[in-house]
Amino acid sequence: MTKTVMPAMPQASTEMHAYYAQRAPYYDAVYLKPERQEDIAFLAAHLPDRFRGLEVLELACGTGYWTQHIATSAKRLVATDGTAEPLAFARLRPGTGLVEFRQADAYALPPDLGAFDGAFAGLWFSHVPVEARVVFLQGLHSFLKPGARVVLMDNNVVQLRDYPLRETDAAGNTYQMRQLNDGSMHRVLKNFPTEAELVALLAEFGEQIKFSELDNFWMVEYAAKAL
């Protein structure tokens, strides 16, 4: 009898964890760039409006910049991240006293999180390998109720002016080299999916898919299908 070997569950790379752990103390500088202020002001108002009164699961919350905005309107908010150092800063955000922070790998979320009618991931999807996108979405949607409101937001190609792509692997993943304040250089997975790619990928998982292009970010919103 032939034994079926199941593919290994993807995990966030140790390289990525190390990069964001070291960057955590000054990560928020990314939100202070003058050219991003109009986009950020829009998102800071839009996200609380979209998640008002909902039970929301946030993935890869990092230092909690978007968590603090969603927390103002969500009925319940569970914010997860796979790296301890950014979470320590997230817990200090004003107005997040009722947020449940959990250290958890986005590809292997704890089964006791519960069920949600909202989900958000900001500046995370670009770090999901092309070959792991479906598995990641399947895992996320296993926690979502039918009709749950999902919002994904990430950098658009404008970011390449600061961090050009340095490498493309066989699966089509692209990589940047980034320097931290201590001078260390890090190879960072950073993909830039097109609107067509996102809509095609999400058609299996959602309805009423809406893609928006801001000056510095893209955003896609949809209602979760029953899986």
C-alpha positions as CSV (number, residue, x, y, z in Angstrom):
1,M,0.0,0.0,0.0
2,T,1.4,3.4,-1.0
3,K,1.5,6.0,1.7
4,T,0.3,9.4,0.8
5,V,2.7,12.2,1.9
6,M,0.9,15.4,2.7
7,P,2.7,18.7,1.9
8,A,4.2,20.4,4.8
9,M,2.3,23.3,6.3
10,P,4.0,26.5,5.3
11,Q,5.5,28.6,8.1
12,A,6.7,32.2,8.3
13,S,10.5,32.0,7.7
14,T,13.0,32.5,10.6
15,E,14.6,35.1,8.4
16,M,11.4,37.1,8.3
17,H,10.9,36.7,12.1
18,A,14.4,38.0,12.7
19,Y,14.0,41.0,10.4
20,Y,10.7,42.2,12.0
21,A,12.0,41.5,15.6
22,Q,14.9,43.8,15.0
23,R,12.8,46.4,13.2
24,A,10.0,46.5,15.8
25,P,11.3,49.5,17.9
26,Y,11.2,51.8,14.9
27,Y,8.8,50.1,12.5
28,D,6.2,52.8,12.8
29,A,8.5,55.2,10.9
30,V,6.9,53.6,7.8
31,Y,3.7,55.4,8.6
32,L,5.3,58.8,9.0
33,K,6.4,59.2,5.4
34,P,4.8,62.4,4.1
35,E,3.7,60.9,0.8
36,R,1.6,58.3,2.7
37,Q,-0.4,60.6,4.9
38,E,-3.5,60.9,2.7
39,D,-3.7,57.1,2.3
40,I,-3.2,56.5,6.0
41,A,-5.8,59.1,7.0
42,F,-8.3,57.4,4.6
43,L,-7.5,53.9,6.0
44,A,-7.6,55.0,9.6
45,A,-11.2,56.1,9.0
46,H,-12.2,53.4,6.5
47,L,-11.2,50.3,8.5
48,P,-13.2,51.2,11.7
49,D,-16.2,51.9,9.5
50,R,-15.9,48.5,7.7
51,F,-15.5,46.5,11.0
52,R,-18.0,48.4,13.1
53,G,-19.8,46.0,15.5
54,L,-18.0,42.9,14.2
55,E,-15.9,40.2,15.8
56,V,-12.6,40.6,13.9
57,L,-9.5,38.5,13.5
58,E,-6.4,40.4,12.6
59,L,-3.4,38.6,11.2
60,A,0.2,39.8,11.4
61,C,-0.8,42.8,13.4
62,G,2.9,43.8,14.0
63,T,3.2,46.8,16.3
64,G,-0.6,47.3,16.3
65,Y,-0.8,50.4,14.2
66,W,-4.0,49.3,12.5
67,T,-5.2,47.4,15.6
68,Q,-5.6,50.6,17.5
69,H,-8.0,51.9,14.8
70,I,-10.0,48.8,14.3
71,A,-10.4,48.5,18.1
72,T,-12.4,51.7,18.2
73,S,-15.4,50.1,16.5
74,A,-15.1,46.3,16.6
75,K,-17.3,44.3,19.0
76,R,-14.4,41.9,19.6
77,L,-10.8,42.0,18.2
78,V,-8.2,39.2,18.3
79,A,-4.9,40.5,17.0
80,T,-2.2,37.9,16.1
81,D,1.4,38.0,15.1
82,G,4.1,35.4,14.8
83,T,6.8,37.5,16.4
84,A,7.0,38.5,20.0
85,E,8.8,41.8,19.7
86,P,6.2,43.7,17.6
87,L,3.4,42.3,19.8
88,A,5.0,43.9,22.8
89,F,4.6,47.3,21.2
90,A,1.1,46.5,20.0
91,R,0.0,45.8,23.6
92,L,1.0,49.4,24.5
93,R,-1.3,51.0,21.9
94,P,-3.9,53.4,23.3
95,G,-7.4,52.0,23.3
96,T,-6.4,48.4,23.0
97,G,-7.1,47.3,26.5
98,L,-9.9,44.9,25.4
99,V,-8.0,43.5,22.4
100,E,-7.0,39.9,22.8
101,F,-3.4,39.7,21.6
102,R,-2.0,36.3,20.6
103,Q,1.4,35.2,19.3
104,A,0.5,32.8,16.5
105,D,1.8,31.7,13.1
106,A,-0.6,33.0,10.4
107,Y,-0.4,29.5,8.8
108,A,-1.2,27.6,11.9
109,L,-3.7,29.7,13.9
110,P,-4.8,28.2,17.3
111,P,-8.1,26.3,17.0
112,D,-9.5,28.0,20.1
113,L,-9.7,31.5,18.6
114,G,-13.4,31.1,17.8
115,A,-15.4,32.2,14.8
116,F,-15.4,35.7,13.3
117,D,-17.5,37.8,11.0
118,G,-14.5,40.1,10.1
119,A,-10.9,39.6,9.2
120,F,-8.0,42.0,8.4
121,A,-4.4,41.7,7.3
122,G,-2.3,44.8,6.6
123,L,1.1,44.7,4.9
124,W,1.1,40.9,5.3
125,F,-0.2,39.3,2.1
126,S,2.9,40.4,0.2
127,H,5.0,38.2,2.5
128,V,3.0,35.1,1.7
129,P,4.8,32.9,-0.8
130,V,2.9,32.4,-4.1
131,E,2.8,28.7,-3.5
132,A,1.3,29.1,0.0
133,R,-1.5,31.6,-0.8
134,V,-4.3,29.1,-1.1
135,V,-3.2,27.2,2.0
136,F,-3.1,30.5,3.9
137,L,-6.5,31.5,2.8
138,Q,-8.0,28.1,3.6
139,G,-6.6,28.4,7.1
140,L,-8.0,31.9,7.6
141,H,-11.4,31.1,6.2
142,S,-11.7,28.1,8.5
143,F,-12.3,30.7,11.3
144,L,-14.7,32.9,9.3
145,K,-18.5,32.8,9.3
146,P,-20.3,32.9,5.9
147,G,-20.5,36.5,4.8
148,A,-17.7,37.6,7.0
149,R,-16.1,40.9,5.8
150,V,-12.5,40.5,4.8
151,V,-10.1,43.3,4.1
152,L,-6.5,42.8,2.8
153,M,-4.2,45.8,2.4
154,D,-0.6,46.1,1.3
155,N,2.0,48.1,-0.5
156,N,1.7,48.7,-4.2
157,V,4.6,48.9,-6.7
158,V,5.3,52.5,-5.6
159,Q,7.3,50.9,-2.8
160,L,9.8,49.7,-5.3
161,R,11.3,53.1,-5.6
162,D,12.7,52.6,-2.1
163,Y,13.3,48.9,-2.3
164,P,13.8,47.5,-5.8
165,L,13.4,43.8,-6.4
166,R,16.7,42.0,-6.3
167,E,15.7,38.4,-6.9
168,T,12.9,36.2,-8.3
169,D,12.7,32.5,-7.5
170,A,11.4,29.5,-9.5
171,A,7.9,29.9,-8.0
172,G,7.7,33.6,-9.0
173,N,8.3,35.0,-5.5
174,T,10.2,38.3,-5.5
175,Y,12.7,39.6,-2.9
176,Q,14.1,42.9,-1.7
177,M,17.3,43.6,0.2
178,R,16.6,45.9,3.2
179,Q,19.0,47.6,5.6
180,L,18.1,48.1,9.2
181,N,19.4,50.8,11.5
182,D,22.3,48.7,12.7
183,G,23.5,48.4,9.2
184,S,22.6,44.7,8.8
185,M,21.1,43.6,5.4
186,H,18.1,41.3,5.2
187,R,16.6,39.4,2.3
188,V,12.8,40.0,2.5
189,L,10.1,38.2,0.5
190,K,7.9,40.9,-1.0
191,N,5.4,40.0,-3.7
192,F,3.2,42.5,-5.6
193,P,0.1,40.7,-6.9
194,T,-1.9,42.4,-9.6
195,E,-5.6,43.2,-9.3
196,A,-6.3,40.4,-11.8
197,E,-4.3,37.9,-9.8
198,L,-6.0,38.8,-6.5
199,V,-9.5,38.7,-8.0
200,A,-8.8,35.3,-9.6
201,L,-7.3,33.9,-6.4
202,L,-10.1,35.2,-4.1
203,A,-13.0,34.0,-6.3
204,E,-12.9,30.7,-4.6
205,F,-13.1,32.3,-1.2
206,G,-15.3,35.4,-1.5
207,E,-18.1,37.3,-3.2
208,Q,-18.5,41.0,-3.9
209,I,-14.8,41.3,-4.4
210,K,-13.8,45.0,-4.6
211,F,-10.2,46.1,-5.4
212,S,-9.0,49.6,-4.6
213,E,-5.8,51.3,-5.7
214,L,-4.5,54.1,-3.4
215,D,-1.5,56.2,-4.0
216,N,0.8,53.9,-2.0
217,F,-1.3,50.8,-1.1
218,W,-3.8,48.4,-2.7
219,M,-6.8,47.1,-0.8
220,V,-9.2,44.3,-1.6
221,E,-12.5,43.7,0.3
222,Y,-14.9,40.8,0.0
223,A,-17.6,38.8,1.7
224,A,-16.5,35.3,2.7
225,K,-18.1,32.3,1.1
226,A,-19.2,29.3,3.0
227,L,-16.5,26.7,2.5
